[in-house]
Amino acid sequence: MTLTACGGGGHKAAAGAASPSVPATASASVTAPATGAAADSSTSPVKLAKTKFVLNSSLAAGATYQWIYKPYKAGTFKKGAKGRTFALVKAGLAGGFTYNRLKAALHDAQGDKTLAKLVAPLTKSVDSLKALPAKLKKGESPDSTVNSFQDTINNVKSTAKKDGDNVTDKVPSLSQLKSGS
């Protein structure tokens, strides 16, 4: 499954995941209602789970590439670089956004039998990101921080590809970064 959505242009989502008047990420956070007070998220079905999984993973990949990896490679995070402060703020937002979208993708994978085999590697990837945004904001070890983000995204992409899902970089807007979804 390939999904081409979000970024600066028009929206096109597979299987009607979002209408043109509703941002694609808004529909990505909608889940099937729980049927009981203590419903287990690992067994609750998620409507359009594969579509949402690809959308959330693609947005995480796009945010990492656009707002963390590219500025890092351009040297924007180095002390004295022009636009460093703004780039670090955007990278911090992108780190939080990436974590949020990968957590949503994990929820989507837990709610679908065909995606269930992605849960373990995705959980490991999401857990590895917990401390990275703070490290990046502080400027601690930017090489390992950026490489950790990129490694996580590459792991998600390769794991999804084995399942037949094509996760590509879909760059979120700055307003999506700010809102976290």
N, C-alpha and C positions, 0 to 999 in steps of 0.2 A: 504494500500500500504506500503510495506517495501522496504527500499533502503539500500543496503550495498555498500558503496563507500568511497573512500578516506582513509587517514591515511597513514601508511607506506607501505602497500601491494599493490596488483594490484587493478585495478578499475573495478567495475561491477555496471552499472547503469541501472535502469529500463527504458524501452521504448526508448533506444538509446539516453539518455540525453547527453552522451559524448562519443567520440571515444577514443580508448586506447591511441592515440597520443596527445590528448588534455586533460589537467587537468580538472577534473569534475567541479571545481569551476569556471573555465573560461566559461564553457557553462551555469553555473547557473546565470551568470550576463547578459546573452543575452536575450533580450526581443523582442517581436514583434514590428516592426517599427510602429511609430505613423502615422496615416493617417490624417494629418492636423496640422496646426501650433500650435494650442492650444489644443492638445488631452488631455483628462482627464485620469490620471492613474487609477482611480477607475473604469472606464468603458472600457479601452483598454484591449482587451484580451491578455493573456500571453500564449505563446505556452508552452505546457508541464507544466502548472502551478502547478499541484499536485506534479509532480516529482521534480520540482525545489523547491517547498515549503518544501518537506520532506528533500531534500538534504541540503538546507540552514539551516533549523532548526536543523538537525542532526549535521552539522558542528559547529553550535553555541553551541549545547549541549556538543559535544566532547571537544571543546576548553575550555569551562567553567570547565568541569570535570578534564581534564588533566592538565591544566596550572593554574587554580585558586583553585579549590576545593581540589584536592589531595595534592598540596604543603601546603595549609593551614592546612589540617588535620595532615600532617606530621610535622608541626611546623616550616616549612621553612621560614615563614614570620616574625618570632619572632626575635627581636634584638639579634645579636650575633650568629644567626644560620648560619651554613656553607652553602654557596651558596645563601644567602638571596638576595643579590643585583641582581644576574642573575634571580632568581625566581621572584622577583618583576618586573623586566623588561619584562619577559615572561608573567606574569600575566597582566601587563598593555597592552601589545600587544594583549593578548587573550581577554581582556575586550573590546578593540576597534574592534577586529575581530568579537566577539559575537554580538556587537551592529550592525555592518555592515551586518552580515548575517541575523540577525533578521529583519533588515530594508528591506533586499532583500526578505525575506520570507513574510513580510507584503505586499510588492509590488506584489508578486506572488498571495497572497490571494485576493488582491483587483482585480486582473485580471481574476478571475475564479468564476463563479456563485456558484459552490459547496463549495468553500472555503470562500465565503463571510461572513458566520457567525463567522469566526475566526478573522475577522478584528478588531472588538472592543476589545476583550481580548488581542490580540496580540499588538495592539496599546498601550494599558495600560502597558503591559509588557516592550515594547521597550522604552517607555517614562521613565519608572522607572530606566533604566540603564544609562541614560545620564551622571550623575555626578559620577557614581561609579568608573570608571577607575582611575580618578584623586585621589579619596579618597584612593583607594587601593595602588597606587604608593606612596602616602604620609604616608601611614601606619595608617591613621585615622580609628578607629573603624573597624578593620579587621573582627571581628565576624559578625557585621551587614552587611558589604559590601559583604563578601563571601556568607552569607545566602541570601542576596537580589539576587545575581546572580543565586544561586541554586534555589530559589523560582521562579524566572522568567522562568528558563529552565523547571522546573517541571510544571509550569502553561501552557507553550507552549505544552509540551508533553501531558498533560492530555486533553487540549482543542483539540489538533489534534487527539488524540485517540478516542474522542467522535465522531469525523467526519470519523473515520475509517482509519486514517493515523498513521502509526507507526513511530514515531520519536525516533531514538536511538542515542547514543553517537558515533559520527564519528570524531576521533581525526585528526585535520589538522596538517600538517607538520609545522616546524618553518618558512620555506620560505613562506607558505601560510599565517601564522600569520603576517610576516613582510610586505607582499604585501597587506594584508587586504582583500583578496578575495580567 
